[in-house]
């Protein structure tokens, strides 16, 4: 068995109401085409940013798990999440458009899926080849946390993508030059509310640059202590002016160019 400890960012995408949808649309090939397109969207987006040895993606049946590794894994994973949010919703809306009488159709503005993301260590486990096959998988607490963050998105119907504090701090500190986690601690420890408000104002400036908002600390199943959670703003993403987005100017040009291309024109085979 080969074990390898790796820095990574994990993406966990889950389709809402999959089991009842499967029951209702089991004879509708377009439903299976829709789910297939979700898988392909993830694979196309990830492979556009990452080399073949820099990612692992696996179906979870009603979604997928992806582990993004290598240099700038946190930037690439974050941008993959934006591409998924930007393009995937319309496919679900197209499929469900004439099915509003179905109890599965969500209320206006809500999403058909959720995405949870976080950064941390994973361990690669690979068996020796036996009968021309081998098992390769990744284990780590960050995978559990990403799945729990995704589950939390069900409580925030208009927030299709949530992410954790480690990913947020990597983005804010390494790209924007501001240690966000220190701002949170300073705000929590300030006795005077007016002083805390100054810190929150600084945090909001970073949030705007990341198209996100801080939705405070949440308790996650299997996680000992509450952790800060961040919510992507679909409205900010939809109305994004690429030439004005500071974040895009601070990341490697090859990554930003790939994002711009996928943002403007995304096709799957």
C-alpha positions in Angstrom: 0.0 0.0 0.0 1.3 3.4 -1.0 0.4 6.3 1.3 1.1 10.0 0.5 0.1 13.1 2.5 -1.0 15.9 0.2 -2.2 19.5 0.5 -5.5 19.9 -1.3 -8.8 21.6 -1.7 -11.9 19.4 -1.8 -15.1 20.0 -3.8 -18.2 18.1 -2.8 -21.3 18.6 -5.1 -24.6 17.0 -4.3 -27.8 17.0 -6.4 -30.9 17.9 -4.4 -33.9 15.5 -4.3 -32.0 12.9 -6.3 -33.7 9.8 -4.9 -37.3 11.0 -5.4 -36.3 12.5 -8.8 -34.8 9.1 -9.8 -38.1 7.5 -8.9 -40.2 10.1 -10.7 -38.1 10.3 -13.9 -36.7 6.8 -14.1 -38.1 6.4 -17.6 -37.0 9.8 -18.8 -33.6 9.6 -20.5 -33.2 13.4 -20.3 -32.9 13.1 -16.5 -29.9 10.8 -16.9 -28.5 13.1 -19.5 -28.8 15.9 -17.0 -26.9 14.0 -14.3 -24.3 13.0 -16.9 -23.9 16.6 -17.8 -23.2 17.5 -14.2 -20.4 15.0 -14.0 -19.0 16.2 -17.3 -19.2 19.8 -16.2 -17.1 19.0 -13.2 -14.6 17.0 -15.2 -14.2 19.6 -18.0 -13.8 22.5 -15.5 -11.3 20.7 -13.3 -9.2 19.3 -16.2 -9.1 22.8 -17.8 -7.3 24.1 -14.7 -5.3 21.1 -13.6 -2.9 18.6 -15.0 -3.9 15.0 -15.0 -1.9 14.2 -11.9 -3.2 17.2 -10.0 -6.8 16.0 -9.4 -9.0 13.1 -8.4 -12.7 13.0 -9.2 -15.2 10.3 -8.4 -19.0 10.0 -8.7 -21.0 9.8 -5.5 -24.1 8.8 -7.5 -26.0 12.0 -6.9 -23.0 14.2 -7.4 -19.2 14.0 -7.3 -16.2 14.4 -5.0 -13.1 16.1 -6.4 -9.7 16.5 -4.7 -7.6 19.3 -6.3 -3.9 19.1 -5.6 -0.7 20.8 -6.7 0.4 24.4 -6.8 -2.4 27.0 -6.4 -4.9 24.2 -5.7 -7.1 26.5 -3.6 -7.3 29.1 -6.4 -8.2 26.5 -9.0 -10.8 24.8 -6.9 -12.4 28.1 -6.0 -12.7 29.1 -9.6 -14.0 25.6 -10.6 -16.7 26.2 -8.0 -17.7 29.5 -9.6 -17.9 27.9 -13.1 -20.1 25.1 -11.7 -22.5 27.6 -10.1 -22.6 29.8 -13.1 -23.4 27.2 -15.7 -25.1 24.2 -13.9 -28.2 25.9 -12.6 -29.6 26.7 -16.1 -29.4 23.0 -17.1 -31.6 22.0 -14.1 -34.0 24.8 -14.8 -34.3 23.7 -18.4 -35.1 20.1 -17.4 -37.6 21.1 -14.7 -39.1 24.0 -16.7 -42.4 22.3 -17.6 -42.5 20.2 -14.4 -43.5 22.9 -11.9 -46.5 20.8 -10.9 -44.0 18.3 -9.5 -43.4 18.6 -5.8 -39.7 18.2 -6.6 -39.5 21.6 -8.3 -37.9 24.0 -5.8 -39.4 27.4 -5.0 -38.2 30.4 -7.0 -34.6 31.4 -6.5 -33.5 28.1 -4.9 -30.9 25.8 -6.3 -31.1 22.2 -7.4 -27.7 21.3 -5.9 -25.2 22.3 -3.3 -21.4 22.7 -3.2 -19.2 22.4 -0.2 -15.5 23.3 -0.3 -12.6 23.3 2.1 -8.8 23.1 2.0 -6.6 20.7 4.1 -4.5 17.5 4.0 -5.6 14.3 2.4 -3.8 11.0 2.3 -3.6 9.1 -1.0 -4.1 5.4 -0.6 -3.2 3.1 -3.5 -3.2 -0.6 -3.6 -0.7 -2.7 -5.6 -2.0 -3.8 -9.0 -4.0 -7.0 -8.7 -5.5 -8.7 -11.8 -4.7 -5.6 -13.8 -6.6 -3.3 -11.4 -5.8 -1.2 -8.4 -7.7 0.9 -5.9 -6.8 4.6 -5.6 -8.6 6.8 -3.2 -8.1 9.7 -0.8 -8.9 10.0 2.9 -8.9 13.0 5.2 -10.9 15.0 7.6 -11.2 17.8 5.0 -13.3 15.5 2.9 -15.8 15.0 5.8 -15.8 18.7 6.5 -16.5 19.6 2.8 -19.4 17.2 2.8 -20.8 18.7 6.0 -20.5 22.2 4.6 -22.4 21.1 1.5 -25.1 19.7 3.7 -25.3 23.1 5.4 -26.1 24.7 2.1 -29.6 23.0 2.3 -30.4 25.5 5.0 -29.3 28.4 2.7 -31.4 27.7 -0.3 -30.1 30.7 -2.3 -26.5 29.9 -1.5 -25.4 27.1 -3.9 -21.8 27.2 -2.7 -20.4 27.4 0.8 -16.7 27.1 1.8 -14.7 26.8 5.0 -12.2 29.0 6.8 -9.0 27.4 5.6 -9.9 27.9 2.0 -11.1 31.4 2.7 -7.9 32.3 4.5 -5.7 30.9 1.7 -7.6 33.0 -0.8 -7.6 36.1 1.3 -4.0 35.9 2.6 -2.0 34.4 -0.2 -3.9 36.2 -3.0 -5.2 39.4 -1.5 -2.5 39.8 1.3 -4.9 39.9 4.2 -5.0 37.2 7.0 -8.8 36.9 7.3 -8.7 34.5 10.2 -6.9 37.2 12.3 -9.7 39.7 11.6 -12.3 37.2 12.8 -10.4 36.6 16.0 -9.8 40.3 16.6 -13.5 41.1 16.1 -14.6 38.3 18.5 -12.2 39.4 21.2 -13.1 43.1 21.1 -15.3 44.2 24.0 -16.6 47.4 22.4 -19.0 46.7 19.6 -17.9 49.8 17.7 -14.4 48.4 17.6 -15.6 45.1 16.4 -17.6 46.8 13.7 -14.4 48.2 12.3 -13.0 44.7 11.9 -16.2 43.5 10.3 -16.0 46.4 7.8 -12.5 45.2 6.9 -13.8 41.6 6.5 -16.6 42.8 4.2 -14.0 44.5 1.9 -12.4 41.1 1.5 -15.7 39.4 1.1 -16.6 41.6 -1.8 -13.3 40.8 -3.5 -14.1 37.1 -3.2 -17.8 37.5 -4.2 -18.7 36.1 -0.8 -20.1 36.9 2.6 -19.3 35.6 6.1 -22.3 33.8 7.6 -20.6 33.3 11.0 -19.8 30.1 12.8 -21.7 26.9 12.4 -21.7 23.5 14.1 -21.0 20.7 11.7 -21.7 17.0 12.4 -18.6 15.2 13.3 -16.6 18.5 13.9 -15.7 19.3 17.5 -15.9 23.0 17.4 -18.0 25.5 15.4 -16.2 26.9 12.3 -16.6 30.0 10.2 -18.5 29.5 7.0 -18.6 31.6 3.8 -21.3 31.9 1.2 -20.7 32.6 -2.5 -23.0 35.4 -3.8 -24.6 34.2 -7.1 -25.7 37.7 -7.9 -22.2 39.1 -7.6 -20.9 36.2 -9.8 -23.6 36.8 -12.4 -22.9 40.5 -12.6 -19.1 40.2 -12.4 -17.1 42.6 -14.6 -14.1 40.5 -15.3 -11.8 43.4 -16.3 -12.5 45.1 -12.9 -12.2 42.0 -10.6 -9.1 42.6 -8.5 -8.8 38.9 -7.5 -8.4 37.9 -11.1 -5.5 40.4 -11.5 -3.6 38.9 -8.6 -3.5 35.2 -9.6 -1.2 33.6 -12.2 -2.2 34.7 -15.8 -2.6 31.2 -17.1 -5.2 30.5 -14.4 -7.1 33.8 -14.9 -7.1 33.3 -18.7 -8.6 29.8 -18.3 -11.3 31.2 -16.0 -12.2 34.0 -18.4 -12.5 31.5 -21.2 -14.8 29.2 -19.2 -16.8 32.1 -17.8 -17.7 33.5 -21.2 -18.1 30.2 -23.1 -18.4 26.9 -21.5 -19.1 23.8 -23.6 -19.2 20.1 -22.6 -18.7 17.3 -25.1 
